[in-house]
């Protein structure tokens, strides 16, 4: 499904819900056919939702994978106030004419100066980063892009690198434990070993031992079932 088509479908759902709708981040990713919400995927979804006229709270950069976000119809901007009629009367007093003769050159000079200042400020606002490298690293860790997170922290603030590696190790250990619970022993072993490479990973070694035992038991059952089938 096209991303904009999915966003428009979500807008219709929001409008039918009265203007706001809560949705889990995982469900939002599924709506766009994104099984894994990487940093690039979050950015693309945020942009296409804005094109469809939807606001997201909180923004997708800071939301946790299991968080819920609120979609709301973006409010239109207030129309510009009507311009007042400031035309002077036809009969201009001599004193006013003299004042105009003095002010007009100043206004003409400011016409060429003010736009350049405004353009400079606009450029400063445009080039301002949307998030710091540390915030981008946190998003990368939550999205499973661990190498990207390490690279960002190593470049921006190397002193924070041990803390980031420890957070990655904890996350990978939790994923390994979940895989072991599903009896996905091969995946559990790979995740636990990867966690140990990033830093201190309490419980990772036990997950490897237990998963190996689970694999041995499964293979023994498979061999026993194969012998019985040949009888």
ABEGO torsion letter per residue (X at the ends): XBAAAAAAAAAAAAAAAGGBBBBBAAAAAAAAGBABBBAAAAAAAAAAAAAAGBBBOBBAAABBAABBBBBBBBBBBBBBBBBBBABBBABBBAAAAAAAAAAAAAAAAAAAAAAAAAAAAAAAAAABBABBAAAAAAAAAAAGBAAAAAAAAAAABAAAAAAAAAAAAAAAAAAAAAAAAAGBAAAAAAAAAAAAAAEBBBGAAAAAAAAAAAAAAAAAAAAAAAAAAAX
